[in-house]
Amino acid sequence: MNILILGSGGREHAIAWKVEQSPKVKNIFVAPGNAGTRNVGTNIPVDLDDFNSIKMIVVEKDIDMVIVGPEAPLVDGIYDFFLNDKILKDIAIIGPSKEGSKLEGSKSFAKDFMAKYNIPTAAYNSFNSSNLEEGYSFIDSLDAPYVLKADGLAAGKGVLIINDPDEAKHELNLMISERKFGDASSNVVIEEFLDGIELSVFVLTDGSNYVILPEAKDYKRIGEADTGLNTGGMGSISPVPFVNKELMKKIDDQIIAPTVAGLASEGIDYKGFIFFGLINVGGEPKVIEYNCRMGDPEAESVIPRIVTDLVELFEATANGTLSKSTIEFDPRSAAAIMLVSGGYPETYEKGKKISGLDNVNNCIVFHAGTAIDIENNSVKTSGGRVIAVTAFGDDMKSALEMSYANVDLISFDGKYARKDIGFDLYEYE
């Protein structure tokens, strides 16, 4: 079959890398792709908000399946666009409907959904310009720190954790009245702070049934020891050492199963990934957030651990036959370390030549913010998060050692990588 993968980051490269291994696949196209995805498929330039151009690609390349990587086209309704088009309606598309994508696209929708289906999460309330004063009072009713979340998509940067109540009120005003995060913060969810350790769990669902993928833990802060600004993710580990059978059973019974059943009960069409951003509070899992797609940089450690043919799982997802599917994992640990541009997540320069890619060994290099310099056919930086280096090991420590050894072989002007990925997990090994 011919497969189109939408996106240009490390997640999409990881998906393309795994999809290429399936004997079911004839051609892979990645739109727009990056310098790495061209090694496993054909890149096609396109704006992901231009659904008509995507339709032209699907028709011209005789595409059988579309895998949607990032959240924006899903929240914008690409699934519905296909379903309502007489030419595209029979094309398999991996990703939920616009309504299903509200799990990520609207924090208030997600929190209300969790409340309705008794899914454990932090206490919360939603506020906008009509009840801003009530938001100030709600902050006064909580203990510090205070968690403020832009209701809509804010490129992973719409969450503030603040210790001072006056500062929290000031930021709430900036988010709502001054649109600090644009339209995404016209509504703001304020919730209680949960003290625990985070993890990410992923499923593929056909809307009724699901398979659970390997879990992971990612690291969002730019600085070591989880300090500094939030980023799109500086690295990830899979599996997570503190996740045992008992905790995973609680996650399945209390969170995954009622989420999938709730979507079905609401009549929401959902065929794709659900990302559960969780926190383990004294052995009790609670939902921090949902995402309607695979995580990044979690994909770079999770997908390499999937032994099962991923295309077969995608087919079952699209066909509604996941109840007949099983999934096999590689028992080894995988560690993904992200190399980022100097200055990221704030201002950074692009176009820096990347060297050393031919020197790496015993690892997988997943490209994120890279492009080809057409003048000399070299690879250059084109984004904040540039490359993820993934390595396996018999345990987390050995996986990290191998990944970091290869990180040192790759260079570009301004390169930065956190040196402490996994630092908070050693006590559990």
Secondary structure, 3 states (H helix, E strand, C coil): CEEEEEECCHHHHHHHHHHCCCCCCCEEEEEECCCCHHHCCEECCCCCCCHHHHHHHHHHCCCCEEEECCHHHHHCCHHHHHHCCCCCCCCEEECCCCCCCHHHHCHHHHHHHHHHCCCCECCEEEECHHHHHHHHHHHHHCCCCEEEEECCCCCCCCEEEECCHHHHHHHHHHHHCCCCCHHHHCCEEEEECCCCEEEEEEEEECCCCEEECCCEEECCEEECCCEEEECCCCEEEECCCCCCHHHHHHHHHHHHHHHHHHHHHCCCCCCEEEEEEEEEECCEEEEEEEECCCCCCCHHHHHHHECCCHHHHHHHHHHCCHHHCCCCECCCEEEEEEEECCCCCCCCCCCCECECCCCCCCCEEEECCEEEECCCCEEEECCCEEEEEEEEECCHHHHHHHHHHHHCCCECCCCECCCCCCCCCHHHC
